[in-house]
Amino acid sequence: MSKTVLIVEDEADIRALYSEVLRDAGFNVIEAPDGTTGLDRAAEGNWDILLLDIILPGSDGVNVLKKIKANPAINNKPIILLTNLGVEHVINECFEIGADGYLIKSEITPDKIVEEVVNYLGIQPKSGENTQQTENTDTQPSDN
């Protein structure tokens, strides 16, 4: 069974990039372009991990986080903050509310997004096309 990532991110290019790399890695992805839509989609509960931008239109990430953590049906799922902020007090507030981690968007690569999601979910990465096989190819010289 595939795991589902909910991405709440207002920057369309970033949201599309994260969605693409996560889908390529075998995840289902649900997207939301703002906090209000993100909260609605989160309340449906059809996700396993949430990537949540802090600065969002509609309802900011801190408010979305508070509402999710107040909902016992979904408050035990991992929530990873996405930010370009270096504002330590906002990140600390989010950890006090119940965020599980944070990623600085300007410093993270697409591969690292997949790695972090896999780590937070505690799952093994899917075997991809980049997996090298170590079979014996029988390259012994001929006796002729």
Beta strands, then each sheet from edge to edge (+ up, - down):
strand 1: 4-8
strand 2: 28-32
strand 3: 49-53
strand 4: 79-83
strand 5: 101-104
sheet 1: 2+ 1+ 3+ 4+ 5+
end
